[in-house]
């Protein structure tokens, strides 16, 4: 019963990471629609690029806000604040009447999901039992891949919609309810982090929440485990480190592991694949269908390994295997694309496309959930929010800015076929 309750909480919390995956993906298909381009008065390449840039800036600011005030507000209140901002941002995007209003909505939505995607893995790792932490914590990564998958399928489906505002407003509007739903869950049945409550001196409330989370365990075992957790956190608080300089001096190896763990290139791989598809002579609607298949494989791989490997095989083994696999796949893909991308050899191009799907299975199966979870587990509780926020900010700036911006620079001549993400 306790596991089912925690699992349900994790599914609700993953709405926060789902919004990150969905909102990141849906904007690229939105600005590809000719109906959006016409409605917004044919914005320049600079303004179109700003749709991506301001969103990334918002994400980075949201993650840094978590670093600054996440511990002070607590996990529940911070996520509630982000839900409110996410709802406002998605409403503004959906109702936009000009490009300025659309960009304002992008900034707010990016700010909110930037804070959520850095907080959800911490929250889930803190409410889960050690023997199920891989499953529960890994659901945050599954939320990202599910959001990516859904944005791709919605983008594909709306390609059949009649030309007009509905073609791009409907996908954006589908984001609006999720912030409200998550807020309601946070305000009702979702528990606060017992570890965070102990840190702010609310020990009895922490004890109540801990008993609520682990309701499947005997009372004596709950008391024993809570006492052990309390002693550990009190010991850590006696050696409290507050400055970033001290954090770097004493925990620089963990900080570097956390930053590197949270960086990936999955967004860019999906978007750059559109260029390869286009070189095969595939039309824009089929490219969107292939992107939807990509997202489906991503989510399926992510969900299967989260359920059957993360706790059973271990985070370190999965990360090492995933990184080794990515190196092999990237070498294979580079060779195949170099040899066949600009030729008429359709069989060879098929092998080049295979590299895209080998990548998605390897990355989402081994790394997507594991890296965010591992990053939150290797840090003392006093440092998790600070360092995870910084790690998320680096993820947004380094990964998403370079990859998604690059796609639009390369595909700017034909927006309809320049993106599959």
N, C-alpha and C positions, 0 to 999 in steps of 0.2 A: 504493500500500500504506500509506504514511504517513497519507494522508487517511482511509482506511478505519479505521485503528487509532484515530486521534483522534476520528473520528465515533462509533466504538463506545464510547470513553471518555466522550464527551459524552452519549450515550444513558444510560449508567450513572449519570453525575453528575446527570442530569436527574431521576432517581428522587427526589432531595432536593426539587426544586421540584414534582414530581408529588405528593408527600406534602402539600405546602402546599395545592395546589389541591384535592386529594381530601378532606383532613381538614377544610378550611374549609367545603366544600360538604356533606359527608355529615352533619355535625352538625345542620345546619338541617333536613334531612329526617328525621333520627333523632328530634329532639325534637318533630316534627310528628306522629309516630305515636301513636295513642291507647294502644297497648300499652306504649310507653315511659312515657307519662304515668301510666298505672295502676301499672306496676311501681315507679316512683319515688315513689309515694304522692301523686300529684297536686301536684307542687311549685308554689309560688306564682309569680306573674309575675316577682317579684324573683329567685327561684332559677333560673327558666328563662332570664331575661336574663343571669344570671351564667354560664351555659354559654358564651355568646358573650364576655362581658366578661373572664372569667379566661383564656380562650384568647388574646384580644388582648393582655392583660397579659403572658402567657407569651411571645408572639411578640416583643413589644417588648423584653422582657428578654433573649431569645435573641439578637436583633440587636445589642443593646448589649453583650452578652458577646463577640460577635464583634469589636466595636470595641475592647474592652478586651484580649482575649487571642488574637484570631485570628492575628495576626502571630507571636506568641510560640510558639504550638503548631504553626503551619504549616497549610496548607490541608488536607492529608490527615488529620492527627491531629484537627484541629478538627471536620472532617466526621464522622470515626469516633466522636468523643465524642457528637455530635448524633444519630448513628444509634442508639447505645445508649439515649440518653434517649428518642428517638422510639419505639423498640420497647417500652420500659417503659411509656411513656404510653399507647400504643395497646392494650397488653395490659390495663392497668388499666381503660381505658374499656370494653373488650369484656367484661371480667369483673365489671363494677360490680354491686354488690348494693344500693347506695343512692346518693342524689344527691351526698353528700360524696365518695364514692369516684370517682364519675363526674367531678366537678369537678377532683379531684386529677389524674386522667388527662388532662383537657383542658389543665391548666396545663403539665404536662410535655410533652405533644405540641406545644402552642403554642410552648414554649421551644425545642424542637428544630427545628421547621420555620422559626422566626424566624431562627435561626442559619444554617440551610441555605440559605434562599432569598436571603440576603445574600451568602453565600460562593460558591455555585455559579457565578454569572455572572463573578466575579473569576477563579475557578479556570479556567474555560473560556477566558476571554480571554487568560490567561497561558500556556496550553498550545497555542493555535492559531496557525497561520501567518497573517501579515497578510492574505493574499489570500483566506483562508477564514474569517476571524474572525467575520464576520457570520453565516455558516452555523453554525459550531461554537458560538459564544457565544449565538446566538439559540435554540439548542436548550433552554437553561434556561427561557426564556419559554414555549416549546412544552410543556415539562413541566407548567407551571402550567395552561395551557389544556387539556391532556390530562387532568390530574387533575380539573379542573372538569367536563369532559365525562363522565368515568367516574363521578364521584360522582352526577351527575344521572341517568345511565342506571341505576346501581345503585339509587338511590332510587326511580326509576320501577318497576323490576322487583320490588323488595321490597314495593311496594304490593300485589302479587298474593299475597304470602306469607300463610299463615294467621295470624290474630291471635295474638300471643304474643311471647315474648322473641326468638325467631329473627328476627322481622321487623326488629328494630333491632340485635341483636347481630351478625348476619351481615355487614351492611355495615361495621360497625366492625372486625370481625375481618379483613376483607379488607386492612386497612392493615398488619397486624402483620408479614407477611413482608418488606415492602419495605425497612425499615431494616436487616434482617439481610442481604438481598441486596446492598444498597449497601455495607455494611460489608465484606463478603467481597470485592467488587470493589476497594474502596480498599486492602484488605490484600494483594491479589494483583497484578493486572495494571495498575491505574491509576497513572500516573506522578505524582510530586510536581511542583510548579511549579518549573521551573528558575530563574525570576526570584526566587522566594521563597528557594530554596536559596542563591543568590548572596548575597542580603541577610544571611543568617546565617553566611556564610563557607564554605559547603560547595561550593566552585567545581567540584571534580572530579566530585562527585556530580551537580551541575547539568549539567555537560558530558555525562555519561552519559545523564541523563534527556532532555536536548535531542536527542541523537543518536537515542535511542529513539523520540521523538515524530516526528522528521523523517527517518525511515528511508528515505523515498522520494527524498531529495535526495542529490546526490554528496557525498562526504566533504569535499572542499575547500570546497564551498558551506556545508555545515553548520558547519565550523570558522570560516569568515569571518563568518557570521551570528551565531554564538555570541560571537565576539570583539567584534563591534559591540554586542551586547546587554550583555555584561560591562562594556564601557567606559561605556555609558550609565548602567547601574545604579550603578557605582562613582562616576561623576560626581554622580549624584543623592544618593548617600550622603554625599558631602563637604558637601552643603548640607542635611543632614537637618533636618527640622522635626518636633518632637515634641509641642509644646503645641497645644491646640485654639485658643488665642488667636492663635498665629502662623499656624496653618492658615487661620483666618478672615481675618486681615490680608492675607496674601499670595495666597490662592487663593479668596477669598470668591465670586467669579463662578462658578468651577467647582463650588464647594460648593453654591451656590444652584441651578445647573443640575442637579446630581446629585439634590438633594432634590426639585426640581420634576419631574424626569424620572421619578422613582420613585413619584409620586403619581398615582392614577387613580381612576375611579369605576365600574369595570366590575362589581365585586361588587354595588354598590347598584343599578345599572341592571338586572341580572338579577333581583334580588330584588323591586325595586319593580314590575317588569313583572307580577308575580303579582297585584298589585292591579288592574291594567288587565284582565288575563285574567278575574279574578273578576267585574268589572263587566259583562263580556259574558255572564255566566251559565254560564261553563265550569266543569265539575266539577273537584274537586281532583286526580283521577288524570290527567285530560287536561292540567291545568296542569303536572304533573310531566313529562308527555310533551313538552309544548312547551318546558319547561326543558331537557330532554335534547337536543332539536333545537337549541336555542340554544347549548348546549355543543358540539355537533358542528360547527356553523357556526363557532364560535369557534376550535376546534382546526384545522379545515380552512383557514380564512383565515390563521391564524398560521403553519401549516406551509408553505403555498404561498409566502407572501411571504418567509419566512425562507430558503427555498431559492432563490427567483428574484429577490428585490429587494434584500435587505439589503447584500450585497457589491456587487451590480451597480449599484444606484442610489444607495446611500449612506444613512447613518444620519440625517444632518441633513435631507435631502430627505424621508425617510419621516416624521420627527417633525413637520416643518412641515406636510406634507400631511395627516397624521393629525389634528393639532390643528385645522387649518382645517376638515377634514371633520367632526370632532366638533362644532364650533360650528354648522355648517350643519344637521347632523342633530338636534342638541338644539333648535334653533329650530323646525325642522319638527315634531319630536315634541311640543314644548310647545304649538304651535298646534293640532295634530291632537287632542291629548288635551283641551285646553281646549274645543274645539268639539264633540267627539263622545263623550268618555268617559261622560258622564252622560245620554246620549240613547239613543234606540232605533234609531239609524241604524247598521245593521250594516256597511254599506259604508264609512262614515266611520270606524267603529271598526277596520275592517280596515286602513285607511290609518294609523291610530294605531299599530297593532301593527307595521306595516311599519317604523316608526321604530325599534323595538327591534332589529330585525334589521339595519337599516342601521347602527345603532350598533355592533353586535357585529362586523360585517365591518370597519368602519373602525377600531375600537379594536384588536381582536386582529390585524388585518391589518397595521396600520401602527405601533402603539405598544407592544403588550404585550412583545414580545421586545426591541425596539429601545431602549426607555427604560432597561431594566436593563443592556443591553450598553453603551450610550452612557455611562451613568454610570460604569461601571468603566474605560472607555477614556480619559476626559478627565482622570483624576487620575494624578499620579505614583505609582509603585508603593508608596512609603512611606506614602501617604495612603489608598490604596484601601480597605483593610479598615476603617480608622477611619471614613471618611466614608460608605462604603456601608452600614455598620452603622447609623449615625445616620439615613441616608436611609430604610433599611428600617423602622426604628422609627417614623419620621414617617409612612410609608406605612400601617403597621398602625393607628396611633392615629387619624390623620385620616380615612382612607378607610373601613377596615373597621368601626371602632367606630361611626361615625355612620350608615353605611348599613345594616349588618346589625341593629344595635340598633334602628334606626328601623323596620325591617320588622316586628320582633316587637311593637313598641309599637303599630303600626298594625294588625297581624293578630292581636293577642292574643285577640280574641273568638272566633276560629275557627282553631285551630292547624292543622287539617287542610288549610285552603285559604290560609293566610297566607303561604306561602313556596313558591317554585319553585326555590330555589337549591340 
